[in-house]
């Protein structure tokens, strides 16, 4: 008997589900089904060009130029989103010491795999930070932000690099809460179980 295939989703898909309220969680799962299952299709990856511009730009020291090019060359549907991202990125960037980081690692819980992939290291004066950039228009909830940070802590344990989340549109860098709620890891596991349950329900109806 073949082993069951474990659903694998992006960190963005998971934290959007964790941030969603009531029926919004249905939409979050449907978005994952539409955008992440059935094989990767570059044309369906809404922020692909912007993400590449950041990675290649950091590596080559010309991210402002590459981001401008991504804005100029994107489709009309993506233009306003890319422009907002460019404004937020340039406001936050301002001469910071960044380096590319590419080591995606999985987190598993309740039959779900979440691909955790921070994109760069920010060598701040106080300490280096391992940063996962968030691109979408909808703001993540406090729990969603802390979920992304905690999953990065668990998959990329390194006391010399503290995980952080950059809300690119708003140019805001979020850090780990000074005091995380007791049982937070158990909540993450329960969210993974809730995602799987809703995913199976939606598939059974379809």
SVG drawing of the C-alpha trace seen along z (x, -y; Angstrom):
<svg xmlns="http://www.w3.org/2000/svg" viewBox="-20 -55 47 57">
<polyline fill="none" stroke="black" stroke-width="0.4" points="0.0,0.0 1.5,-3.4 2.1,-5.9 -0.4,-8.8 0.9,-12.0 1.3,-14.7 0.0,-18.1 2.8,-20.6 2.1,-24.3 4.1,-27.6 4.7,-29.5 2.6,-32.3 -0.4,-29.9 -0.2,-28.7 0.1,-32.1 -2.7,-33.5 -4.9,-30.6 -3.8,-31.3 -4.7,-35.0 -8.1,-34.4 -11.3,-34.6 -14.4,-32.4 -15.4,-31.8 -12.2,-33.6 -10.4,-30.4 -12.3,-28.7 -11.0,-31.3 -7.5,-30.8 -7.6,-27.1 -9.2,-27.6 -6.4,-30.0 -3.8,-27.4 -5.6,-24.8 -5.7,-27.1 -2.2,-28.5 0.0,-25.8 -1.5,-22.4 -1.4,-20.7 2.2,-21.6 4.1,-24.9 3.1,-27.3 5.2,-30.5 2.5,-32.6 0.3,-31.9 3.0,-33.0 1.8,-36.6 4.9,-38.0 7.5,-35.9 9.2,-38.7 9.3,-40.9 10.7,-38.1 13.4,-37.4 14.2,-41.1 14.9,-41.3 17.0,-38.1 19.1,-38.9 19.3,-42.6 20.6,-41.8 23.2,-39.4 24.4,-42.0 23.9,-45.2 21.3,-46.7 18.0,-45.7 16.5,-49.2 17.2,-48.9 15.9,-45.4 12.7,-46.2 12.1,-49.2 12.4,-46.9 10.0,-44.4 7.5,-47.1 7.9,-48.4 7.7,-44.9 4.9,-43.3 1.3,-42.8 -1.2,-45.6 -3.1,-43.5 0.1,-43.4 1.2,-47.0 -0.4,-48.7 0.7,-45.8 4.3,-45.9 4.4,-49.7 3.2,-49.5 5.8,-46.9 8.6,-48.9 7.6,-52.0 7.6,-49.9 10.8,-48.1 12.8,-51.2 11.5,-53.0 12.7,-50.2 15.9,-49.2 17.9,-52.4 21.4,-51.2 20.9,-48.2 23.4,-45.4 21.6,-42.4 22.7,-39.1 20.7,-36.4 19.7,-33.3 18.3,-30.2 17.7,-27.2 14.0,-26.2 13.2,-23.6 9.9,-21.9 7.9,-21.9 5.5,-19.0 2.5,-18.7 -0.9,-16.9 -0.2,-15.5 0.7,-18.9 4.0,-20.1 4.8,-23.8 7.8,-25.0 9.6,-27.6 11.9,-29.7 13.3,-33.0 14.8,-35.0 17.7,-37.1 19.8,-38.0 19.7,-41.6 22.9,-42.3 21.5,-44.9 23.8,-46.7 22.4,-44.8 22.2,-41.3 21.7,-39.6 18.1,-38.8 16.8,-36.0 14.0,-37.6 10.9,-36.2 9.3,-38.9 5.5,-39.1 4.2,-40.7 0.4,-40.5 -2.1,-43.4 -4.0,-41.9 -2.2,-42.5 -1.2,-39.5 -2.7,-39.2 -0.4,-39.3 -0.8,-35.6 0.0,-35.1 3.2,-37.1 4.3,-35.2 3.4,-31.9 5.8,-32.7 8.5,-33.7 8.1,-30.7 8.1,-28.2 11.3,-29.9 12.8,-29.5 11.9,-25.8 13.2,-25.0 16.2,-27.2 17.5,-27.1 20.5,-29.4 21.1,-31.6 23.1,-34.0 20.3,-34.9 16.9,-35.8 13.9,-35.3 11.8,-38.3 9.0,-39.1 9.1,-42.0 5.8,-43.4 7.2,-44.7 4.2,-46.9 4.2,-48.8 8.0,-48.7 7.5,-47.3 9.8,-44.7 8.2,-42.5 10.2,-40.7 9.4,-37.8 7.1,-38.7 9.0,-39.3 6.7,-37.0 5.0,-34.4 1.7,-32.9 1.9,-29.6 0.8,-26.8 1.7,-28.7 3.4,-25.6 0.3,-23.5 -1.8,-26.2 0.3,-25.9 -0.2,-22.1 -3.9,-22.6 -3.9,-25.1 -2.2,-22.5 -4.9,-20.0 -7.6,-22.6 -6.1,-23.3 -6.1,-19.5 -9.6,-19.1 -11.0,-22.0 -8.9,-20.9 -10.4,-17.4 -13.9,-18.8 -13.5,-21.1 -12.0,-18.4 -14.9,-16.0 -17.5,-18.6 -15.7,-19.4"/>
</svg>
